[in-house]
Amino acid sequence: MRRAARRDDNETEIVQALRKAGAYVAFIDSPCDLIVGYQNRTILLECKDGSKPPSARKLTDNEQKFHDAWTGGPLYIVTGVNEALATLTDAI
């Protein structure tokens, strides 16, 4: 039986802000948290809770392997709403 994915405390807030900005957002859980569609672009986001110390925001081993091997479109690590929204302007 598959266990429920753990969510960062700020992930819901990030998703709501992205959707309010006009992005399509889907939870994909693995190998990263979110896939975002915005103005005919696709962005992958890994959410980390910016209120936690840096040691608690480290990528897991699986996340790091994915980030190291990824050769597709933009892949961002965001720690809050402002960083997430900035990825939308980066992508266009």
Phi and psi restraints in degrees (range 20) as a CNS / XPLOR table:
assign (resid 1 and name C) (resid 2 and name N)
       (resid 2 and name CA) (resid 2 and name C) 1.0 -77.5 20.0 2
assign (resid 2 and name N) (resid 2 and name CA)
       (resid 2 and name C) (resid 3 and name N) 1.0 136.5 20.0 2
assign (resid 2 and name C) (resid 3 and name N)
       (resid 3 and name CA) (resid 3 and name C) 1.0 -86.5 20.0 2
assign (resid 3 and name N) (resid 3 and name CA)
       (resid 3 and name C) (resid 4 and name N) 1.0 156.1 20.0 2
assign (resid 3 and name C) (resid 4 and name N)
       (resid 4 and name CA) (resid 4 and name C) 1.0 -68.3 20.0 2
assign (resid 4 and name N) (resid 4 and name CA)
       (resid 4 and name C) (resid 5 and name N) 1.0 140.2 20.0 2
assign (resid 4 and name C) (resid 5 and name N)
       (resid 5 and name CA) (resid 5 and name C) 1.0 -68.8 20.0 2
assign (resid 5 and name N) (resid 5 and name CA)
       (resid 5 and name C) (resid 6 and name N) 1.0 140.8 20.0 2
assign (resid 5 and name C) (resid 6 and name N)
       (resid 6 and name CA) (resid 6 and name C) 1.0 -78.4 20.0 2
assign (resid 6 and name N) (resid 6 and name CA)
       (resid 6 and name C) (resid 7 and name N) 1.0 140.1 20.0 2
assign (resid 6 and name C) (resid 7 and name N)
       (resid 7 and name CA) (resid 7 and name C) 1.0 -112.7 20.0 2
assign (resid 7 and name N) (resid 7 and name CA)
       (resid 7 and name C) (resid 8 and name N) 1.0 142.1 20.0 2
assign (resid 7 and name C) (resid 8 and name N)
       (resid 8 and name CA) (resid 8 and name C) 1.0 -69.9 20.0 2
assign (resid 8 and name N) (resid 8 and name CA)
       (resid 8 and name C) (resid 9 and name N) 1.0 149.4 20.0 2
assign (resid 8 and name C) (resid 9 and name N)
       (resid 9 and name CA) (resid 9 and name C) 1.0 -58.3 20.0 2
assign (resid 9 and name N) (resid 9 and name CA)
       (resid 9 and name C) (resid 10 and name N) 1.0 -29.5 20.0 2
assign (resid 9 and name C) (resid 10 and name N)
       (resid 10 and name CA) (resid 10 and name C) 1.0 -95.7 20.0 2
assign (resid 10 and name N) (resid 10 and name CA)
       (resid 10 and name C) (resid 11 and name N) 1.0 0.9 20.0 2
assign (resid 10 and name C) (resid 11 and name N)
       (resid 11 and name CA) (resid 11 and name C) 1.0 -64.3 20.0 2
assign (resid 11 and name N) (resid 11 and name CA)
       (resid 11 and name C) (resid 12 and name N) 1.0 -41.6 20.0 2
assign (resid 11 and name C) (resid 12 and name N)
       (resid 12 and name CA) (resid 12 and name C) 1.0 -62.2 20.0 2
assign (resid 12 and name N) (resid 12 and name CA)
       (resid 12 and name C) (resid 13 and name N) 1.0 -42.3 20.0 2
assign (resid 12 and name C) (resid 13 and name N)
       (resid 13 and name CA) (resid 13 and name C) 1.0 -62.7 20.0 2
assign (resid 13 and name N) (resid 13 and name CA)
       (resid 13 and name C) (resid 14 and name N) 1.0 -40.9 20.0 2
assign (resid 13 and name C) (resid 14 and name N)
       (resid 14 and name CA) (resid 14 and name C) 1.0 -63.5 20.0 2
assign (resid 14 and name N) (resid 14 and name CA)
       (resid 14 and name C) (resid 15 and name N) 1.0 -46.8 20.0 2
assign (resid 14 and name C) (resid 15 and name N)
       (resid 15 and name CA) (resid 15 and name C) 1.0 -60.7 20.0 2
assign (resid 15 and name N) (resid 15 and name CA)
       (resid 15 and name C) (resid 16 and name N) 1.0 -46.0 20.0 2
assign (resid 15 and name C) (resid 16 and name N)
       (resid 16 and name CA) (resid 16 and name C) 1.0 -60.6 20.0 2
assign (resid 16 and name N) (resid 16 and name CA)
       (resid 16 and name C) (resid 17 and name N) 1.0 -41.9 20.0 2
assign (resid 16 and name C) (resid 17 and name N)
       (resid 17 and name CA) (resid 17 and name C) 1.0 -66.4 20.0 2
assign (resid 17 and name N) (resid 17 and name CA)
       (resid 17 and name C) (resid 18 and name N) 1.0 -41.7 20.0 2
assign (resid 17 and name C) (resid 18 and name N)
       (resid 18 and name CA) (resid 18 and name C) 1.0 -63.5 20.0 2
assign (resid 18 and name N) (resid 18 and name CA)
       (resid 18 and name C) (resid 19 and name N) 1.0 -43.3 20.0 2
assign (resid 18 and name C) (resid 19 and name N)
       (resid 19 and name CA) (resid 19 and name C) 1.0 -65.3 20.0 2
assign (resid 19 and name N) (resid 19 and name CA)
       (resid 19 and name C) (resid 20 and name N) 1.0 -39.8 20.0 2
assign (resid 19 and name C) (resid 20 and name N)
       (resid 20 and name CA) (resid 20 and name C) 1.0 -61.9 20.0 2
assign (resid 20 and name N) (resid 20 and name CA)
       (resid 20 and name C) (resid 21 and name N) 1.0 -31.3 20.0 2
assign (resid 20 and name C) (resid 21 and name N)
       (resid 21 and name CA) (resid 21 and name C) 1.0 -80.1 20.0 2
assign (resid 21 and name N) (resid 21 and name CA)
       (resid 21 and name C) (resid 22 and name N) 1.0 -2.3 20.0 2
assign (resid 21 and name C) (resid 22 and name N)
       (resid 22 and name CA) (resid 22 and name C) 1.0 101.4 20.0 2
assign (resid 22 and name N) (resid 22 and name CA)
       (resid 22 and name C) (resid 23 and name N) 1.0 9.1 20.0 2
assign (resid 22 and name C) (resid 23 and name N)
       (resid 23 and name CA) (resid 23 and name C) 1.0 -88.7 20.0 2
assign (resid 23 and name N) (resid 23 and name CA)
       (resid 23 and name C) (resid 24 and name N) 1.0 149.8 20.0 2
assign (resid 23 and name C) (resid 24 and name N)
       (resid 24 and name CA) (resid 24 and name C) 1.0 -89.6 20.0 2
assign (resid 24 and name N) (resid 24 and name CA)
       (resid 24 and name C) (resid 25 and name N) 1.0 130.6 20.0 2
assign (resid 24 and name C) (resid 25 and name N)
       (resid 25 and name CA) (resid 25 and name C) 1.0 -129.6 20.0 2
assign (resid 25 and name N) (resid 25 and name CA)
       (resid 25 and name C) (resid 26 and name N) 1.0 131.3 20.0 2
assign (resid 25 and name C) (resid 26 and name N)
       (resid 26 and name CA) (resid 26 and name C) 1.0 -128.9 20.0 2
assign (resid 26 and name N) (resid 26 and name CA)
       (resid 26 and name C) (resid 27 and name N) 1.0 140.4 20.0 2
assign (resid 26 and name C) (resid 27 and name N)
       (resid 27 and name CA) (resid 27 and name C) 1.0 -79.7 20.0 2
assign (resid 27 and name N) (resid 27 and name CA)
       (resid 27 and name C) (resid 28 and name N) 1.0 127.7 20.0 2
assign (resid 27 and name C) (resid 28 and name N)
       (resid 28 and name CA) (resid 28 and name C) 1.0 -119.0 20.0 2
assign (resid 28 and name N) (resid 28 and name CA)
       (resid 28 and name C) (resid 29 and name N) 1.0 -11.7 20.0 2
assign (resid 28 and name C) (resid 29 and name N)
       (resid 29 and name CA) (resid 29 and name C) 1.0 65.1 20.0 2
assign (resid 29 and name N) (resid 29 and name CA)
       (resid 29 and name C) (resid 30 and name N) 1.0 -51.0 20.0 2
assign (resid 29 and name C) (resid 30 and name N)
       (resid 30 and name CA) (resid 30 and name C) 1.0 -143.5 20.0 2
assign (resid 30 and name N) (resid 30 and name CA)
       (resid 30 and name C) (resid 31 and name N) 1.0 133.7 20.0 2
assign (resid 30 and name C) (resid 31 and name N)
       (resid 31 and name CA) (resid 31 and name C) 1.0 -88.2 20.0 2
assign (resid 31 and name N) (resid 31 and name CA)
       (resid 31 and name C) (resid 32 and name N) 1.0 -2.4 20.0 2
assign (resid 31 and name C) (resid 32 and name N)
       (resid 32 and name CA) (resid 32 and name C) 1.0 -138.9 20.0 2
assign (resid 32 and name N) (resid 32 and name CA)
       (resid 32 and name C) (resid 33 and name N) 1.0 179.8 20.0 2
assign (resid 32 and name C) (resid 33 and name N)
       (resid 33 and name CA) (resid 33 and name C) 1.0 -82.1 20.0 2
assign (resid 33 and name N) (resid 33 and name CA)
       (resid 33 and name C) (resid 34 and name N) 1.0 -45.8 20.0 2
assign (resid 33 and name C) (resid 34 and name N)
       (resid 34 and name CA) (resid 34 and name C) 1.0 -134.3 20.0 2
assign (resid 34 and name N) (resid 34 and name CA)
       (resid 34 and name C) (resid 35 and name N) 1.0 146.5 20.0 2
assign (resid 34 and name C) (resid 35 and name N)
       (resid 35 and name CA) (resid 35 and name C) 1.0 -113.7 20.0 2
assign (resid 35 and name N) (resid 35 and name CA)
       (resid 35 and name C) (resid 36 and name N) 1.0 130.6 20.0 2
assign (resid 35 and name C) (resid 36 and name N)
       (resid 36 and name CA) (resid 36 and name C) 1.0 -122.4 20.0 2
assign (resid 36 and name N) (resid 36 and name CA)
       (resid 36 and name C) (resid 37 and name N) 1.0 128.6 20.0 2
assign (resid 36 and name C) (resid 37 and name N)
       (resid 37 and name CA) (resid 37 and name C) 1.0 -108.0 20.0 2
assign (resid 37 and name N) (resid 37 and name CA)
       (resid 37 and name C) (resid 38 and name N) 1.0 128.0 20.0 2
assign (resid 37 and name C) (resid 38 and name N)
       (resid 38 and name CA) (resid 38 and name C) 1.0 -151.6 20.0 2
assign (resid 38 and name N) (resid 38 and name CA)
       (resid 38 and name C) (resid 39 and name N) 1.0 122.1 20.0 2
assign (resid 38 and name C) (resid 39 and name N)
       (resid 39 and name CA) (resid 39 and name C) 1.0 46.2 20.0 2
assign (resid 39 and name N) (resid 39 and name CA)
       (resid 39 and name C) (resid 40 and name N) 1.0 54.5 20.0 2
assign (resid 39 and name C) (resid 40 and name N)
       (resid 40 and name CA) (resid 40 and name C) 1.0 62.7 20.0 2
assign (resid 40 and name N) (resid 40 and name CA)
       (resid 40 and name C) (resid 41 and name N) 1.0 26.4 20.0 2
assign (resid 40 and name C) (resid 41 and name N)
       (resid 41 and name CA) (resid 41 and name C) 1.0 -124.3 20.0 2
assign (resid 41 and name N) (resid 41 and name CA)
       (resid 41 and name C) (resid 42 and name N) 1.0 153.6 20.0 2
assign (resid 41 and name C) (resid 42 and name N)
       (resid 42 and name CA) (resid 42 and name C) 1.0 -119.0 20.0 2
assign (resid 42 and name N) (resid 42 and name CA)
       (resid 42 and name C) (resid 43 and name N) 1.0 132.0 20.0 2
assign (resid 42 and name C) (resid 43 and name N)
       (resid 43 and name CA) (resid 43 and name C) 1.0 -128.2 20.0 2
assign (resid 43 and name N) (resid 43 and name CA)
       (resid 43 and name C) (resid 44 and name N) 1.0 139.7 20.0 2
assign (resid 43 and name C) (resid 44 and name N)
       (resid 44 and name CA) (resid 44 and name C) 1.0 -104.0 20.0 2
assign (resid 44 and name N) (resid 44 and name CA)
       (resid 44 and name C) (resid 45 and name N) 1.0 135.7 20.0 2
assign (resid 44 and name C) (resid 45 and name N)
       (resid 45 and name CA) (resid 45 and name C) 1.0 -125.5 20.0 2
assign (resid 45 and name N) (resid 45 and name CA)
       (resid 45 and name C) (resid 46 and name N) 1.0 135.5 20.0 2
assign (resid 45 and name C) (resid 46 and name N)
       (resid 46 and name CA) (resid 46 and name C) 1.0 -109.0 20.0 2
assign (resid 46 and name N) (resid 46 and name CA)
       (resid 46 and name C) (resid 47 and name N) 1.0 118.8 20.0 2
assign (resid 46 and name C) (resid 47 and name N)
       (resid 47 and name CA) (resid 47 and name C) 1.0 -93.9 20.0 2
assign (resid 47 and name N) (resid 47 and name CA)
       (resid 47 and name C) (resid 48 and name N) 1.0 131.8 20.0 2
assign (resid 47 and name C) (resid 48 and name N)
       (resid 48 and name CA) (resid 48 and name C) 1.0 -127.2 20.0 2
assign (resid 48 and name N) (resid 48 and name CA)
       (resid 48 and name C) (resid 49 and name N) 1.0 147.6 20.0 2
assign (resid 48 and name C) (resid 49 and name N)
       (resid 49 and name CA) (resid 49 and name C) 1.0 -82.0 20.0 2
assign (resid 49 and name N) (resid 49 and name CA)
       (resid 49 and name C) (resid 50 and name N) 1.0 109.8 20.0 2
assign (resid 49 and name C) (resid 50 and name N)
       (resid 50 and name CA) (resid 50 and name C) 1.0 -66.1 20.0 2
assign (resid 50 and name N) (resid 50 and name CA)
       (resid 50 and name C) (resid 51 and name N) 1.0 -14.7 20.0 2
assign (resid 50 and name C) (resid 51 and name N)
       (resid 51 and name CA) (resid 51 and name C) 1.0 -81.9 20.0 2
assign (resid 51 and name N) (resid 51 and name CA)
       (resid 51 and name C) (resid 52 and name N) 1.0 -10.1 20.0 2
assign (resid 51 and name C) (resid 52 and name N)
       (resid 52 and name CA) (resid 52 and name C) 1.0 -91.8 20.0 2
assign (resid 52 and name N) (resid 52 and name CA)
       (resid 52 and name C) (resid 53 and name N) 1.0 158.1 20.0 2
assign (resid 52 and name C) (resid 53 and name N)
       (resid 53 and name CA) (resid 53 and name C) 1.0 -64.8 20.0 2
assign (resid 53 and name N) (resid 53 and name CA)
       (resid 53 and name C) (resid 54 and name N) 1.0 155.7 20.0 2
assign (resid 53 and name C) (resid 54 and name N)
       (resid 54 and name CA) (resid 54 and name C) 1.0 -51.7 20.0 2
assign (resid 54 and name N) (resid 54 and name CA)
       (resid 54 and name C) (resid 55 and name N) 1.0 -35.5 20.0 2
assign (resid 54 and name C) (resid 55 and name N)
       (resid 55 and name CA) (resid 55 and name C) 1.0 -64.3 20.0 2
assign (resid 55 and name N) (resid 55 and name CA)
       (resid 55 and name C) (resid 56 and name N) 1.0 -27.7 20.0 2
assign (resid 55 and name C) (resid 56 and name N)
       (resid 56 and name CA) (resid 56 and name C) 1.0 -87.1 20.0 2
assign (resid 56 and name N) (resid 56 and name CA)
       (resid 56 and name C) (resid 57 and name N) 1.0 -5.4 20.0 2
assign (resid 56 and name C) (resid 57 and name N)
       (resid 57 and name CA) (resid 57 and name C) 1.0 -104.8 20.0 2
assign (resid 57 and name N) (resid 57 and name CA)
       (resid 57 and name C) (resid 58 and name N) 1.0 5.0 20.0 2
assign (resid 57 and name C) (resid 58 and name N)
       (resid 58 and name CA) (resid 58 and name C) 1.0 -64.3 20.0 2
assign (resid 58 and name N) (resid 58 and name CA)
       (resid 58 and name C) (resid 59 and name N) 1.0 149.6 20.0 2
assign (resid 58 and name C) (resid 59 and name N)
       (resid 59 and name CA) (resid 59 and name C) 1.0 -69.0 20.0 2
assign (resid 59 and name N) (resid 59 and name CA)
       (resid 59 and name C) (resid 60 and name N) 1.0 145.1 20.0 2
assign (resid 59 and name C) (resid 60 and name N)
       (resid 60 and name CA) (resid 60 and name C) 1.0 -69.4 20.0 2
assign (resid 60 and name N) (resid 60 and name CA)
       (resid 60 and name C) (resid 61 and name N) 1.0 168.0 20.0 2
assign (resid 60 and name C) (resid 61 and name N)
       (resid 61 and name CA) (resid 61 and name C) 1.0 -58.1 20.0 2
assign (resid 61 and name N) (resid 61 and name CA)
       (resid 61 and name C) (resid 62 and name N) 1.0 -43.8 20.0 2
assign (resid 61 and name C) (resid 62 and name N)
       (resid 62 and name CA) (resid 62 and name C) 1.0 -64.6 20.0 2
assign (resid 62 and name N) (resid 62 and name CA)
       (resid 62 and name C) (resid 63 and name N) 1.0 -42.4 20.0 2
assign (resid 62 and name C) (resid 63 and name N)
       (resid 63 and name CA) (resid 63 and name C) 1.0 -62.0 20.0 2
assign (resid 63 and name N) (resid 63 and name CA)
       (resid 63 and name C) (resid 64 and name N) 1.0 -43.7 20.0 2
assign (resid 63 and name C) (resid 64 and name N)
       (resid 64 and name CA) (resid 64 and name C) 1.0 -63.0 20.0 2
assign (resid 64 and name N) (resid 64 and name CA)
       (resid 64 and name C) (resid 65 and name N) 1.0 -42.7 20.0 2
assign (resid 64 and name C) (resid 65 and name N)
       (resid 65 and name CA) (resid 65 and name C) 1.0 -59.5 20.0 2
assign (resid 65 and name N) (resid 65 and name CA)
       (resid 65 and name C) (resid 66 and name N) 1.0 -43.8 20.0 2
assign (resid 65 and name C) (resid 66 and name N)
       (resid 66 and name CA) (resid 66 and name C) 1.0 -63.4 20.0 2
assign (resid 66 and name N) (resid 66 and name CA)
       (resid 66 and name C) (resid 67 and name N) 1.0 -47.0 20.0 2
assign (resid 66 and name C) (resid 67 and name N)
       (resid 67 and name CA) (resid 67 and name C) 1.0 -60.3 20.0 2
assign (resid 67 and name N) (resid 67 and name CA)
       (resid 67 and name C) (resid 68 and name N) 1.0 -41.0 20.0 2
assign (resid 67 and name C) (resid 68 and name N)
       (resid 68 and name CA) (resid 68 and name C) 1.0 -66.2 20.0 2
assign (resid 68 and name N) (resid 68 and name CA)
       (resid 68 and name C) (resid 69 and name N) 1.0 -33.9 20.0 2
assign (resid 68 and name C) (resid 69 and name N)
       (resid 69 and name CA) (resid 69 and name C) 1.0 -92.5 20.0 2
assign (resid 69 and name N) (resid 69 and name CA)
       (resid 69 and name C) (resid 70 and name N) 1.0 -14.9 20.0 2
assign (resid 69 and name C) (resid 70 and name N)
       (resid 70 and name CA) (resid 70 and name C) 1.0 -63.7 20.0 2
assign (resid 70 and name N) (resid 70 and name CA)
       (resid 70 and name C) (resid 71 and name N) 1.0 127.8 20.0 2
assign (resid 70 and name C) (resid 71 and name N)
       (resid 71 and name CA) (resid 71 and name C) 1.0 -124.6 20.0 2
assign (resid 71 and name N) (resid 71 and name CA)
       (resid 71 and name C) (resid 72 and name N) 1.0 10.5 20.0 2
assign (resid 71 and name C) (resid 72 and name N)
       (resid 72 and name CA) (resid 72 and name C) 1.0 -86.5 20.0 2
assign (resid 72 and name N) (resid 72 and name CA)
       (resid 72 and name C) (resid 73 and name N) 1.0 -149.3 20.0 2
assign (resid 72 and name C) (resid 73 and name N)
       (resid 73 and name CA) (resid 73 and name C) 1.0 -71.0 20.0 2
assign (resid 73 and name N) (resid 73 and name CA)
       (resid 73 and name C) (resid 74 and name N) 1.0 -168.4 20.0 2
assign (resid 73 and name C) (resid 74 and name N)
       (resid 74 and name CA) (resid 74 and name C) 1.0 -57.6 20.0 2
assign (resid 74 and name N) (resid 74 and name CA)
       (resid 74 and name C) (resid 75 and name N) 1.0 137.4 20.0 2
assign (resid 74 and name C) (resid 75 and name N)
       (resid 75 and name CA) (resid 75 and name C) 1.0 -133.1 20.0 2
assign (resid 75 and name N) (resid 75 and name CA)
       (resid 75 and name C) (resid 76 and name N) 1.0 116.4 20.0 2
assign (resid 75 and name C) (resid 76 and name N)
       (resid 76 and name CA) (resid 76 and name C) 1.0 -118.5 20.0 2
assign (resid 76 and name N) (resid 76 and name CA)
       (resid 76 and name C) (resid 77 and name N) 1.0 150.1 20.0 2
assign (resid 76 and name C) (resid 77 and name N)
       (resid 77 and name CA) (resid 77 and name C) 1.0 -107.6 20.0 2
assign (resid 77 and name N) (resid 77 and name CA)
       (resid 77 and name C) (resid 78 and name N) 1.0 121.8 20.0 2
assign (resid 77 and name C) (resid 78 and name N)
       (resid 78 and name CA) (resid 78 and name C) 1.0 -121.0 20.0 2
assign (resid 78 and name N) (resid 78 and name CA)
       (resid 78 and name C) (resid 79 and name N) 1.0 146.7 20.0 2
assign (resid 78 and name C) (resid 79 and name N)
       (resid 79 and name CA) (resid 79 and name C) 1.0 -116.3 20.0 2
assign (resid 79 and name N) (resid 79 and name CA)
       (resid 79 and name C) (resid 80 and name N) 1.0 3.9 20.0 2
assign (resid 79 and name C) (resid 80 and name N)
       (resid 80 and name CA) (resid 80 and name C) 1.0 -173.9 20.0 2
assign (resid 80 and name N) (resid 80 and name CA)
       (resid 80 and name C) (resid 81 and name N) 1.0 177.4 20.0 2
assign (resid 80 and name C) (resid 81 and name N)
       (resid 81 and name CA) (resid 81 and name C) 1.0 -60.7 20.0 2
assign (resid 81 and name N) (resid 81 and name CA)
       (resid 81 and name C) (resid 82 and name N) 1.0 -46.6 20.0 2
assign (resid 81 and name C) (resid 82 and name N)
       (resid 82 and name CA) (resid 82 and name C) 1.0 -61.2 20.0 2
assign (resid 82 and name N) (resid 82 and name CA)
       (resid 82 and name C) (resid 83 and name N) 1.0 -41.9 20.0 2
assign (resid 82 and name C) (resid 83 and name N)
       (resid 83 and name CA) (resid 83 and name C) 1.0 -64.3 20.0 2
assign (resid 83 and name N) (resid 83 and name CA)
       (resid 83 and name C) (resid 84 and name N) 1.0 -41.5 20.0 2
assign (resid 83 and name C) (resid 84 and name N)
       (resid 84 and name CA) (resid 84 and name C) 1.0 -63.3 20.0 2
assign (resid 84 and name N) (resid 84 and name CA)
       (resid 84 and name C) (resid 85 and name N) 1.0 -44.7 20.0 2
assign (resid 84 and name C) (resid 85 and name N)
       (resid 85 and name CA) (resid 85 and name C) 1.0 -65.1 20.0 2
assign (resid 85 and name N) (resid 85 and name CA)
       (resid 85 and name C) (resid 86 and name N) 1.0 -34.2 20.0 2
assign (resid 85 and name C) (resid 86 and name N)
       (resid 86 and name CA) (resid 86 and name C) 1.0 -64.0 20.0 2
assign (resid 86 and name N) (resid 86 and name CA)
       (resid 86 and name C) (resid 87 and name N) 1.0 -28.3 20.0 2
assign (resid 86 and name C) (resid 87 and name N)
       (resid 87 and name CA) (resid 87 and name C) 1.0 -65.8 20.0 2
assign (resid 87 and name N) (resid 87 and name CA)
       (resid 87 and name C) (resid 88 and name N) 1.0 -28.8 20.0 2
assign (resid 87 and name C) (resid 88 and name N)
       (resid 88 and name CA) (resid 88 and name C) 1.0 -65.8 20.0 2
assign (resid 88 and name N) (resid 88 and name CA)
       (resid 88 and name C) (resid 89 and name N) 1.0 -41.8 20.0 2
assign (resid 88 and name C) (resid 89 and name N)
       (resid 89 and name CA) (resid 89 and name C) 1.0 -74.8 20.0 2
assign (resid 89 and name N) (resid 89 and name CA)
       (resid 89 and name C) (resid 90 and name N) 1.0 -28.8 20.0 2
assign (resid 89 and name C) (resid 90 and name N)
       (resid 90 and name CA) (resid 90 and name C) 1.0 -64.6 20.0 2
assign (resid 90 and name N) (resid 90 and name CA)
       (resid 90 and name C) (resid 91 and name N) 1.0 -33.3 20.0 2
assign (resid 90 and name C) (resid 91 and name N)
       (resid 91 and name CA) (resid 91 and name C) 1.0 -80.4 20.0 2
assign (resid 91 and name N) (resid 91 and name CA)
       (resid 91 and name C) (resid 92 and name N) 1.0 -14.1 20.0 2
